[in-house]
Amino acid sequence: MNGTAVTIIGVEPELANDAQLSLGSGKVVALPIEQTKQTLADGMRATKLGDITFRYICEYVDDIITVSEDEIRTALRLLIFESRLVSEPSGAVTVAALFNRRHELPAAKNIAAVISGGNVDPQLLVDILERAV
């Protein structure tokens, strides 16, 4: 527990879950670039955490869960078509968790999902949106 009345849950793509593995093992875990480069969440393709980031995660984050690539795509489509919000894939992982991994989140009256970044590759966005039809 992070020592506050707030529970902080991180979200990562299954293919780039270095923070989840690091938090669970208590040490920085590196992933192969061949694995992390496969996620469409390009802002989360790092192969390992920096030392400062790892310390902050250990101090403030209660847990980290993962979402699949299909869940990220679905979350992007939901944000665009239902909420009229354009997010980059890395910014949509929280929405993917909220709608697909609710059972992994703490039971709480109030939940905040931070949605960030509109810096999505235009061709990737077109590909994701075309699959929705």
DRENPA-3360 file (N, C-alpha, C; in nm, 2 decimals, always signed):
BEGIN
1 = MNGTAVTI = +0.08/-0.12/+0.00/+0.00/+0.00/+0.00/+0.09/+0.12/+0.00 ~ +0.05/+0.23/-0.07/+0.13/+0.35/-0.09/+0.12/+0.44/+0.03 ~ +0.04/+0.41/+0.13/+0.03/+0.50/+0.25/-0.07/+0.61/+0.24 ~ -0.15/+0.61/+0.14/-0.25/+0.71/+0.12/-0.39/+0.64/+0.12 ~ -0.49/+0.72/+0.12/-0.63/+0.67/+0.11/-0.66/+0.64/-0.03 ~ -0.57/+0.66/-0.12/-0.59/+0.64/-0.26/-0.52/+0.51/-0.30 ~ -0.58/+0.43/-0.38/-0.51/+0.31/-0.43/-0.47/+0.34/-0.58 ~ -0.34/+0.32/-0.61/-0.29/+0.36/-0.74/-0.26/+0.23/-0.81;
9 = IGVEPELA = -0.32/+0.21/-0.93/-0.30/+0.09/-1.01/-0.25/+0.14/-1.14 ~ -0.13/+0.09/-1.18/-0.08/+0.12/-1.31/-0.13/+0.02/-1.41 ~ -0.12/+0.06/-1.54/-0.17/-0.03/-1.65/-0.06/-0.02/-1.76 ~ -0.03/-0.14/-1.81/+0.07/-0.16/-1.92/+0.01/-0.26/-2.02 ~ +0.07/-0.25/-2.14/+0.03/-0.36/-2.24/+0.10/-0.49/-2.20 ~ +0.03/-0.60/-2.23/+0.09/-0.73/-2.19/+0.23/-0.75/-2.26 ~ +0.25/-0.69/-2.37/+0.37/-0.71/-2.45/+0.49/-0.62/-2.39 ~ +0.46/-0.52/-2.31/+0.56/-0.43/-2.25/+0.53/-0.41/-2.10;
17 = NDAQLSLG = +0.53/-0.52/-2.03/+0.50/-0.52/-1.89/+0.62/-0.51/-1.80 ~ +0.72/-0.44/-1.83/+0.84/-0.43/-1.75/+0.82/-0.37/-1.61 ~ +0.73/-0.28/-1.60/+0.70/-0.22/-1.47/+0.63/-0.32/-1.38 ~ +0.53/-0.39/-1.44/+0.46/-0.49/-1.36/+0.56/-0.60/-1.31 ~ +0.64/-0.65/-1.40/+0.74/-0.75/-1.36/+0.84/-0.69/-1.25 ~ +0.88/-0.57/-1.27/+0.98/-0.51/-1.18/+0.91/-0.49/-1.04 ~ +0.79/-0.44/-1.04/+0.73/-0.42/-0.91/+0.71/-0.55/-0.84 ~ +0.67/-0.65/-0.91/+0.65/-0.78/-0.85/+0.77/-0.85/-0.80;
25 = SGKVVALP = +0.89/-0.83/-0.87/+1.01/-0.89/-0.83/+1.10/-0.81/-0.73 ~ +1.06/-0.68/-0.72/+1.14/-0.59/-0.63/+1.27/-0.54/-0.69 ~ +1.29/-0.57/-0.82/+1.41/-0.52/-0.89/+1.37/-0.49/-1.04 ~ +1.45/-0.41/-1.10/+1.42/-0.37/-1.24/+1.44/-0.49/-1.33 ~ +1.34/-0.52/-1.41/+1.34/-0.63/-1.50/+1.34/-0.58/-1.64 ~ +1.43/-0.63/-1.73/+1.44/-0.58/-1.87/+1.36/-0.69/-1.95 ~ +1.30/-0.63/-2.06/+1.23/-0.72/-2.16/+1.31/-0.71/-2.29 ~ +1.30/-0.81/-2.37/+1.36/-0.80/-2.50/+1.29/-0.70/-2.60;
33 = IEQTKQTL = +1.36/-0.62/-2.67/+1.31/-0.53/-2.76/+1.22/-0.59/-2.86 ~ +1.25/-0.72/-2.90/+1.17/-0.79/-3.00/+1.02/-0.81/-2.95 ~ +1.01/-0.82/-2.82/+0.88/-0.83/-2.76/+0.81/-0.69/-2.75 ~ +0.88/-0.59/-2.69/+0.81/-0.47/-2.66/+0.78/-0.39/-2.79 ~ +0.85/-0.41/-2.89/+0.82/-0.33/-3.02/+0.69/-0.38/-3.08 ~ +0.64/-0.49/-3.04/+0.52/-0.54/-3.10/+0.39/-0.47/-3.05 ~ +0.40/-0.40/-2.94/+0.28/-0.33/-2.89/+0.25/-0.21/-2.97 ~ +0.12/-0.18/-2.99/+0.08/-0.06/-3.06/+0.09/+0.06/-2.97;
41 = ADGMRATK = +0.11/+0.04/-2.84/+0.12/+0.15/-2.74/+0.27/+0.19/-2.75 ~ +0.31/+0.26/-2.85/+0.45/+0.30/-2.88/+0.51/+0.38/-2.77 ~ +0.43/+0.45/-2.69/+0.49/+0.53/-2.58/+0.53/+0.44/-2.46 ~ +0.50/+0.31/-2.47/+0.53/+0.22/-2.36/+0.62/+0.11/-2.40 ~ +0.70/+0.13/-2.51/+0.78/+0.03/-2.56/+0.92/+0.02/-2.50 ~ +0.94/+0.09/-2.39/+1.07/+0.08/-2.32/+1.10/-0.06/-2.28 ~ +1.22/-0.10/-2.28/+1.25/-0.24/-2.24/+1.28/-0.25/-2.09 ~ +1.31/-0.14/-2.02/+1.32/-0.15/-1.88/+1.31/-0.01/-1.82;
49 = LGDITFRY = +1.27/-0.01/-1.69/+1.25/+0.12/-1.62/+1.38/+0.18/-1.58 ~ +1.38/+0.31/-1.57/+1.50/+0.38/-1.51/+1.49/+0.37/-1.36 ~ +1.60/+0.39/-1.29/+1.61/+0.37/-1.15/+1.52/+0.47/-1.07 ~ +1.51/+0.59/-1.11/+1.42/+0.69/-1.05/+1.28/+0.65/-1.06 ~ +1.24/+0.61/-1.18/+1.10/+0.57/-1.21/+1.07/+0.44/-1.12 ~ +1.16/+0.35/-1.12/+1.14/+0.23/-1.04/+1.11/+0.26/-0.89 ~ +1.19/+0.35/-0.84/+1.18/+0.40/-0.70/+1.04/+0.46/-0.67 ~ +1.00/+0.54/-0.77/+0.86/+0.60/-0.75/+0.75/+0.50/-0.76;
57 = ICEYVDDI = +0.77/+0.41/-0.85/+0.67/+0.30/-0.86/+0.66/+0.22/-0.73 ~ +0.77/+0.18/-0.68/+0.78/+0.10/-0.55/+0.72/+0.18/-0.44 ~ +0.73/+0.31/-0.44/+0.68/+0.39/-0.33/+0.54/+0.43/-0.34 ~ +0.49/+0.45/-0.46/+0.35/+0.50/-0.47/+0.25/+0.41/-0.54 ~ +0.29/+0.31/-0.61/+0.20/+0.23/-0.69/+0.17/+0.10/-0.61 ~ +0.04/+0.07/-0.60/-0.01/-0.05/-0.53/+0.00/-0.17/-0.61 ~ -0.03/-0.16/-0.74/-0.03/-0.28/-0.83/-0.02/-0.23/-0.97 ~ +0.01/-0.32/-1.06/+0.01/-0.29/-1.21/-0.05/-0.41/-1.28;
65 = ITVSEDEI = -0.15/-0.37/-1.36/-0.22/-0.48/-1.44/-0.19/-0.46/-1.59 ~ -0.22/-0.56/-1.67/-0.19/-0.55/-1.81/-0.32/-0.56/-1.89 ~ -0.31/-0.51/-2.02/-0.42/-0.52/-2.11/-0.36/-0.57/-2.24 ~ -0.45/-0.64/-2.32/-0.41/-0.69/-2.45/-0.41/-0.59/-2.56 ~ -0.35/-0.62/-2.67/-0.35/-0.53/-2.79/-0.50/-0.51/-2.84 ~ -0.58/-0.61/-2.84/-0.72/-0.60/-2.88/-0.79/-0.51/-2.79 ~ -0.76/-0.52/-2.66/-0.83/-0.43/-2.56/-0.79/-0.29/-2.58 ~ -0.67/-0.26/-2.62/-0.62/-0.13/-2.64/-0.69/-0.07/-2.77;
73 = RTALRLLI = -0.70/-0.15/-2.87/-0.77/-0.11/-2.99/-0.92/-0.08/-2.97 ~ -0.98/-0.16/-2.89/-1.12/-0.14/-2.86/-1.14/-0.01/-2.78 ~ -1.05/+0.01/-2.68/-1.06/+0.13/-2.60/-1.04/+0.26/-2.69 ~ -0.95/+0.25/-2.78/-0.93/+0.37/-2.87/-1.06/+0.39/-2.95 ~ -1.12/+0.29/-3.01/-1.24/+0.31/-3.08/-1.35/+0.36/-2.99 ~ -1.36/+0.31/-2.87/-1.46/+0.36/-2.78/-1.44/+0.50/-2.75 ~ -1.32/+0.54/-2.72/-1.29/+0.68/-2.69/-1.33/+0.77/-2.81 ~ -1.30/+0.73/-2.93/-1.33/+0.81/-3.05/-1.48/+0.82/-3.08;
81 = FESRLVSE = -1.54/+0.70/-3.09/-1.68/+0.70/-3.13/-1.78/+0.73/-3.02 ~ -1.75/+0.70/-2.90/-1.85/+0.73/-2.79/-1.82/+0.86/-2.72 ~ -1.69/+0.89/-2.70/-1.66/+1.01/-2.62/-1.61/+1.13/-2.70 ~ -1.58/+1.10/-2.83/-1.52/+1.20/-2.92/-1.39/+1.25/-2.87 ~ -1.31/+1.16/-2.82/-1.17/+1.19/-2.77/-1.07/+1.11/-2.85 ~ -0.97/+1.17/-2.89/-0.86/+1.10/-2.96/-0.74/+1.09/-2.87 ~ -0.70/+0.97/-2.84/-0.59/+0.94/-2.75/-0.49/+0.86/-2.83 ~ -0.37/+0.87/-2.79/-0.27/+0.77/-2.85/-0.29/+0.64/-2.77;
89 = PSGAVTVA = -0.24/+0.53/-2.83/-0.26/+0.40/-2.77/-0.21/+0.39/-2.63 ~ -0.10/+0.45/-2.60/-0.04/+0.44/-2.46/-0.14/+0.51/-2.36 ~ -0.20/+0.62/-2.41/-0.30/+0.69/-2.33/-0.43/+0.62/-2.31 ~ -0.46/+0.52/-2.39/-0.59/+0.45/-2.38/-0.58/+0.32/-2.30 ~ -0.46/+0.29/-2.25/-0.45/+0.16/-2.17/-0.54/+0.17/-2.05 ~ -0.55/+0.28/-1.99/-0.63/+0.29/-1.86/-0.78/+0.26/-1.89 ~ -0.83/+0.31/-2.01/-0.97/+0.29/-2.05/-0.98/+0.14/-2.08 ~ -0.88/+0.08/-2.14/-0.89/-0.06/-2.17/-0.90/-0.14/-2.04;
97 = ALFNRRHE = -0.82/-0.10/-1.94/-0.83/-0.17/-1.81/-0.97/-0.15/-1.75 ~ -1.02/-0.03/-1.75/-1.15/+0.00/-1.69/-1.26/-0.08/-1.75 ~ -1.26/-0.10/-1.88/-1.37/-0.17/-1.94/-1.35/-0.32/-1.96 ~ -1.22/-0.37/-1.95/-1.20/-0.51/-1.97/-1.14/-0.58/-1.85 ~ -1.08/-0.51/-1.76/-1.02/-0.58/-1.64/-1.07/-0.53/-1.51 ~ -1.20/-0.49/-1.51/-1.26/-0.43/-1.39/-1.24/-0.53/-1.27 ~ -1.25/-0.66/-1.30/-1.23/-0.75/-1.19/-1.09/-0.75/-1.12 ~ -1.00/-0.69/-1.19/-0.86/-0.68/-1.14/-0.84/-0.55/-1.06;
105 = LPAAKNIA = -0.94/-0.46/-1.07/-0.93/-0.33/-1.00/-0.99/-0.34/-0.87 ~ -0.95/-0.26/-0.77/-1.01/-0.26/-0.64/-1.16/-0.21/-0.65 ~ -1.24/-0.27/-0.56/-1.38/-0.22/-0.55/-1.37/-0.08/-0.49 ~ -1.42/+0.01/-0.57/-1.42/+0.15/-0.52/-1.54/+0.23/-0.57 ~ -1.58/+0.32/-0.50/-1.69/+0.41/-0.54/-1.65/+0.50/-0.65 ~ -1.53/+0.56/-0.64/-1.47/+0.65/-0.74/-1.35/+0.60/-0.80 ~ -1.34/+0.60/-0.93/-1.22/+0.55/-1.01/-1.19/+0.66/-1.11 ~ -1.07/+0.69/-1.12/-1.02/+0.78/-1.22/-0.93/+0.71/-1.32;
113 = AVISGGNV = -0.95/+0.73/-1.45/-0.86/+0.67/-1.55/-0.80/+0.78/-1.63 ~ -0.68/+0.80/-1.62/-0.61/+0.91/-1.68/-0.59/+0.88/-1.83 ~ -0.64/+0.96/-1.92/-0.63/+0.94/-2.06/-0.54/+1.05/-2.11 ~ -0.43/+1.01/-2.18/-0.33/+1.11/-2.22/-0.29/+1.10/-2.37 ~ -0.24/+1.20/-2.42/-0.17/+1.20/-2.55/-0.26/+1.19/-2.67 ~ -0.25/+1.28/-2.76/-0.32/+1.27/-2.89/-0.22/+1.25/-3.00 ~ -0.10/+1.21/-2.97/+0.00/+1.19/-3.07/+0.00/+1.05/-3.13 ~ -0.11/+1.02/-3.19/-0.12/+0.89/-3.25/-0.08/+0.89/-3.40;
121 = DPQLLVDI = -0.01/+0.79/-3.44/+0.03/+0.78/-3.58/-0.10/+0.78/-3.67 ~ -0.11/+0.87/-3.76/-0.24/+0.88/-3.84/-0.27/+0.74/-3.91 ~ -0.17/+0.67/-3.97/-0.20/+0.55/-4.04/-0.25/+0.44/-3.94 ~ -0.19/+0.44/-3.82/-0.23/+0.35/-3.72/-0.38/+0.37/-3.68 ~ -0.41/+0.50/-3.66/-0.55/+0.54/-3.63/-0.64/+0.49/-3.74 ~ -0.61/+0.51/-3.86/-0.69/+0.47/-3.97/-0.71/+0.32/-3.97 ~ -0.60/+0.25/-3.95/-0.61/+0.10/-3.94/-0.70/+0.05/-3.83 ~ -0.69/+0.11/-3.71/-0.77/+0.08/-3.60/-0.92/+0.11/-3.63;
129 = LERAV = -0.95/+0.22/-3.68/-1.08/+0.26/-3.71/-1.15/+0.18/-3.82 ~ -1.07/+0.14/-3.92/-1.13/+0.06/-4.03/-1.16/-0.08/-3.98 ~ -1.10/-0.13/-3.88/-1.13/-0.26/-3.83/-1.26/-0.26/-3.75 ~ -1.30/-0.14/-3.71/-1.43/-0.13/-3.63/-1.55/-0.15/-3.72 ~ -1.54/-0.13/-3.85/-1.65/-0.13/-3.94/-1.69/-0.27/-3.97;
% end
